[in-house]
Amino acid sequence: MKDGLKPMVGGSYFCHWNCKEGLPPLIFLYDRSVLEYDSTYDDDIYRIDTNKLDKRRLTTDPDKNMKGCYVYSIGIPPSSIAIIHKGTGKDT
């Protein structure tokens, strides 16, 4: 919460693309009105105030099968986020 959300290439993202090298660091977002995304980990879940985001950096997820999912290519400041679920990070 101190630094906001930062784009990165995490393990799930890396594995999703078959361990492809050179993936761009991104922040992954989903629209809860479209789906409830499950990463298979007990992740933290944040509500993002998208009114404060640079919409030029918000695009649909490159995996076209990920309906209601988006990626953001720059950091999201703490003033734009609120935690709604504090996860353990464990595999569910």
Secondary structure, 3 states (H helix, E strand, C coil): CCCCECCECCHHHHHHCCCCCCCCCEEEEECCCCCCCCCCECCCEEEECHHHCCHHHEEECCCCCCCCEEEECCCECHHHEEEEECCCCCEC
